[in-house]
Amino acid sequence: MTIPPHHSKTVSRRGVLVSGAFAGVAAALGIPALATRATATLTNNKKNDIKILNNALYYEHQAIWAYSFAAPKLTNTDVGKAVLALALRNQADHKQHRDPLAAAIKSLGGTPVMAESSYDVSSYIKKKEGNVDSDVNIAKLALALETDAAIAYTTEIAQLKTPALITAGASIGSTESAHAAAIRATFKSLGVPLEIVPSSFVSADNRSAWVLTV
Protein backbone atom coordinates (compact mmCIF):
# COMPACT_ATOMS: atom_id res chain seq x y z
CA MET A 1 0.00 0.00 0.00
CA THR A 2 1.37 3.43 -0.90
CA ILE A 3 0.80 6.88 0.53
CA PRO A 4 -1.85 8.49 -1.72
CA PRO A 5 -0.60 11.93 -2.80
CA HIS A 6 -3.91 13.54 -1.86
CA HIS A 7 -3.43 12.36 1.74
CA SER A 8 -0.16 14.22 2.07
CA LYS A 9 -1.70 17.35 0.50
CA THR A 10 -4.59 17.12 2.95
CA VAL A 11 -2.12 16.85 5.83
CA SER A 12 -0.26 19.90 4.55
CA ARG A 13 -3.44 21.99 4.22
CA ARG A 14 -4.60 20.83 7.66
CA GLY A 15 -1.26 21.93 9.13
CA VAL A 16 -1.67 25.42 7.70
CA LEU A 17 -5.26 25.69 8.94
CA VAL A 18 -4.43 24.45 12.43
CA SER A 19 -1.43 26.75 12.65
CA GLY A 20 -3.57 29.73 11.67
CA ALA A 21 -6.30 28.78 14.10
CA PHE A 22 -3.90 28.53 17.06
CA ALA A 23 -2.23 31.79 16.19
CA GLY A 24 -5.54 33.63 15.65
CA VAL A 25 -7.14 32.51 18.89
CA ALA A 26 -4.01 33.22 20.94
CA ALA A 27 -3.57 36.67 19.45
CA ALA A 28 -7.25 37.49 20.05
CA LEU A 29 -6.80 36.56 23.70
CA GLY A 30 -3.73 38.73 23.94
CA ILE A 31 -1.34 35.81 24.37
CA PRO A 32 1.20 36.22 21.53
CA ALA A 33 3.62 33.81 23.22
CA LEU A 34 1.06 31.02 22.87
CA ALA A 35 0.63 31.80 19.18
CA THR A 36 4.36 31.62 18.67
CA ARG A 37 4.59 28.40 20.65
CA ALA A 38 1.78 26.73 18.69
CA THR A 39 3.31 27.71 15.36
CA ALA A 40 6.75 26.58 16.50
CA THR A 41 5.35 23.21 17.59
CA LEU A 42 3.75 22.62 14.21
CA THR A 43 6.95 23.68 12.46
CA ASN A 44 9.02 21.31 14.61
CA ASN A 45 6.57 18.50 13.92
CA LYS A 46 6.96 19.06 10.19
CA LYS A 47 10.75 19.06 10.48
CA ASN A 48 10.57 15.84 12.47
CA ASP A 49 8.32 14.17 9.91
CA ILE A 50 10.41 15.38 6.96
CA LYS A 51 13.55 13.89 8.49
CA ILE A 52 11.91 10.52 9.17
CA LEU A 53 10.28 10.34 5.74
CA ASN A 54 13.60 11.16 4.11
CA ASN A 55 15.21 8.28 6.02
CA ALA A 56 12.46 6.02 4.67
CA LEU A 57 13.00 7.39 1.16
CA TYR A 58 16.71 6.62 1.48
CA TYR A 59 15.87 2.95 2.16
CA GLU A 60 13.63 2.86 -0.89
CA HIS A 61 16.36 4.34 -3.11
CA GLN A 62 18.85 1.84 -1.70
CA ALA A 63 16.56 -1.12 -2.34
CA ILE A 64 15.79 -0.04 -5.91
CA TRP A 65 19.51 0.32 -6.60
CA ALA A 66 20.38 -2.99 -4.92
CA TYR A 67 18.00 -5.00 -7.07
CA SER A 68 19.19 -3.27 -10.25
CA PHE A 69 22.81 -3.80 -9.24
CA ALA A 70 22.38 -7.49 -8.48
CA ALA A 71 20.04 -8.49 -11.31
CA PRO A 72 22.71 -8.65 -14.07
CA LYS A 73 24.84 -10.87 -11.82
CA LEU A 74 22.19 -13.58 -11.59
CA THR A 75 22.66 -16.68 -13.72
CA ASN A 76 20.23 -18.01 -16.30
CA THR A 77 19.61 -21.14 -14.22
CA ASP A 78 16.30 -22.05 -12.58
CA VAL A 79 17.56 -20.64 -9.29
CA GLY A 80 18.74 -17.43 -10.93
CA LYS A 81 15.42 -17.00 -12.73
CA ALA A 82 13.47 -17.57 -9.51
CA VAL A 83 15.53 -14.98 -7.66
CA LEU A 84 15.23 -12.50 -10.54
CA ALA A 85 11.45 -12.84 -10.71
CA LEU A 86 11.15 -12.15 -6.99
CA ALA A 87 13.65 -9.29 -7.18
CA LEU A 88 11.65 -7.55 -9.91
CA ARG A 89 8.42 -7.87 -7.92
CA ASN A 90 10.03 -6.47 -4.78
CA GLN A 91 11.72 -3.68 -6.70
CA ALA A 92 8.39 -2.66 -8.24
CA ASP A 93 6.97 -2.19 -4.73
CA HIS A 94 9.93 -0.05 -3.73
CA LYS A 95 9.40 2.16 -6.78
CA GLN A 96 5.75 2.59 -5.81
CA HIS A 97 6.79 3.56 -2.28
CA ARG A 98 9.40 6.04 -3.52
CA ASP A 99 7.22 8.57 -5.32
CA PRO A 100 4.49 8.99 -2.68
CA LEU A 101 7.15 9.38 0.01
CA ALA A 102 8.83 12.13 -2.03
CA ALA A 103 5.44 13.79 -2.56
CA ALA A 104 4.68 13.68 1.17
CA ILE A 105 8.03 15.28 1.97
CA LYS A 106 7.39 18.07 -0.53
CA SER A 107 3.89 18.64 0.85
CA LEU A 108 5.45 19.28 4.27
CA GLY A 109 7.82 21.82 2.74
CA GLY A 110 10.86 19.56 2.65
CA THR A 111 13.29 18.46 -0.04
CA PRO A 112 13.26 14.72 -0.83
CA VAL A 113 16.66 13.03 -0.57
CA MET A 114 17.96 12.14 -4.01
CA ALA A 115 18.97 8.66 -5.10
CA GLU A 116 22.71 8.02 -5.04
CA SER A 117 24.59 6.47 -7.95
CA SER A 118 25.56 3.53 -5.73
CA TYR A 119 25.24 2.32 -2.15
CA ASP A 120 27.74 0.60 0.11
CA VAL A 121 26.63 -2.92 1.08
CA SER A 122 30.09 -4.05 2.16
CA SER A 123 29.02 -4.22 5.82
CA TYR A 124 26.54 -6.97 4.94
CA ILE A 125 29.15 -8.87 2.97
CA LYS A 126 31.64 -8.59 5.83
CA LYS A 127 29.06 -10.02 8.23
CA LYS A 128 28.41 -12.82 5.72
CA GLU A 129 24.80 -11.79 5.33
CA GLY A 130 24.93 -12.25 1.59
CA ASN A 131 27.17 -11.42 -1.35
CA VAL A 132 26.99 -10.84 -5.10
CA ASP A 133 29.03 -13.90 -6.10
CA SER A 134 26.15 -16.37 -6.56
CA ASP A 135 22.38 -16.51 -7.00
CA VAL A 136 21.83 -17.82 -3.48
CA ASN A 137 24.08 -15.23 -1.85
CA ILE A 138 22.42 -12.41 -3.78
CA ALA A 139 19.08 -13.58 -2.40
CA LYS A 140 20.57 -13.63 1.12
CA LEU A 141 21.82 -10.07 0.67
CA ALA A 142 18.36 -8.98 -0.46
CA LEU A 143 16.87 -10.70 2.58
CA ALA A 144 19.16 -8.81 4.96
CA LEU A 145 18.35 -5.49 3.28
CA GLU A 146 14.59 -6.11 3.35
CA THR A 147 14.75 -7.19 7.00
CA ASP A 148 16.61 -4.03 7.95
CA ALA A 149 14.14 -1.90 6.00
CA ALA A 150 11.25 -3.51 7.89
CA ILE A 151 12.99 -2.87 11.22
CA ALA A 152 13.76 0.72 10.28
CA TYR A 153 10.15 1.45 9.35
CA THR A 154 8.95 -0.07 12.61
CA THR A 155 11.24 2.03 14.78
CA GLU A 156 11.23 5.32 12.83
CA ILE A 157 7.66 5.60 11.59
CA ALA A 158 6.42 5.39 15.19
CA GLN A 159 8.16 8.74 15.77
CA LEU A 160 6.10 10.59 13.15
CA LYS A 161 3.81 13.32 14.46
CA THR A 162 1.20 13.13 11.69
CA PRO A 163 -1.30 10.26 12.25
CA ALA A 164 -2.06 9.78 8.54
CA LEU A 165 1.63 9.39 7.79
CA ILE A 166 2.09 6.91 10.64
CA THR A 167 -0.65 4.71 9.18
CA ALA A 168 0.80 4.86 5.67
CA GLY A 169 4.33 4.26 6.94
CA ALA A 170 3.23 1.24 8.94
CA SER A 171 1.64 -0.15 5.80
CA ILE A 172 4.89 0.23 3.87
CA GLY A 173 6.80 -1.35 6.74
CA SER A 174 4.53 -4.38 6.63
CA THR A 175 5.28 -4.71 2.92
CA GLU A 176 9.01 -4.77 3.68
CA SER A 177 8.35 -7.63 6.11
CA ALA A 178 6.36 -9.38 3.40
CA HIS A 179 9.34 -9.01 1.05
CA ALA A 180 11.57 -10.71 3.60
CA ALA A 181 9.06 -13.53 4.03
CA ALA A 182 8.75 -13.91 0.24
CA ILE A 183 12.51 -14.29 -0.10
CA ARG A 184 12.53 -16.94 2.63
CA ALA A 185 9.62 -18.68 0.86
CA THR A 186 11.71 -18.79 -2.31
CA PHE A 187 14.52 -20.48 -0.41
CA LYS A 188 12.05 -23.02 0.96
CA SER A 189 10.67 -23.71 -2.52
CA LEU A 190 14.23 -24.43 -3.62
CA GLY A 191 14.59 -27.09 -0.95
CA VAL A 192 16.12 -25.17 1.95
CA PRO A 193 14.52 -26.37 5.23
CA LEU A 194 13.46 -23.18 7.01
CA GLU A 195 10.42 -21.39 8.39
CA ILE A 196 9.04 -18.73 6.05
CA VAL A 197 8.10 -16.56 9.04
CA PRO A 198 10.69 -17.49 11.68
CA SER A 199 9.49 -15.15 14.41
CA SER A 200 6.37 -13.37 15.64
CA PHE A 201 8.15 -10.04 15.30
CA VAL A 202 10.57 -8.30 12.96
CA SER A 203 12.82 -6.24 15.21
CA ALA A 204 16.45 -5.62 16.08
CA ASP A 205 16.11 -8.15 18.91
CA ASN A 206 15.23 -11.06 16.61
CA ARG A 207 16.89 -9.90 13.39
CA SER A 208 19.19 -12.94 13.43
CA ALA A 209 16.14 -15.20 13.09
CA TRP A 210 15.26 -13.58 9.77
CA VAL A 211 18.58 -13.19 7.95
CA LEU A 212 20.53 -16.06 6.44
CA THR A 213 24.32 -16.15 6.44
CA VAL A 214 26.64 -17.29 3.68
Number of C-alpha atoms within 10 A of each C-alpha: 14 17 23 15 15 13 17 22 16 13 18 19 14 12 19 13 12 14 19 15 15 16 20 15 14 18 15 10 10 11 13 15 12 16 22 15 14 19 20 13 13 16 16 13 17 22 17 15 24 24 19 19 25 20 17 25 24 19 22 24 22 22 23 21 17 21 20 14 13 20 19 10 15 20 14 12 10 11 17 18 15 18 22 23 11 17 23 15 11 23 20 14 19 22 14 15 22 21 18 19 26 22 21 27 25 16 21 20 14 18 15 21 16 11 15 10 8 11 13 9 14 12 10 16 17 10 11 15 23 28 23 18 11 16 24 18 19 26 30 27 25 27 25 23 24 27 25 22 25 25 21 20 25 22 13 18 23 17 13 20 16 18 11 14 21 19 15 17 25 19 16 25 24 18 21 25 23 17 25 27 20 17 22 25 17 17 21 14 12 12 9 11 10 12 14 16 17 16 12 7 14 22 18 14 9 13 17 15 14 24 21 17 16 13
